[in-house]
């Protein structure tokens, strides 16, 4: 299981920025990440659809709308 998951959907104007941030963080921390389009899962769409993109760390919501890079790097290091 990847430690980081990015929840997105098509036509999400913030998702591209979040992808780039998550790619940089994952590369520097040496962890893998996955992207899930919430349109493929009705439960995810109901829960997260109005606040995408959402970053999950170890399955728990870490943030939404933007990636707080500093906080994410700290939390990844603290839980390593």
Buried (B, 14 or more C-beta within 10 A) or exposed (E): EBBBBBBBBEEBEBBEBBBEBBEEBBEEBEBEBEBBBBEEEEEBBEBBBEEBBBBBBEEEBBBBEEBBEEEBBEBBEEEE
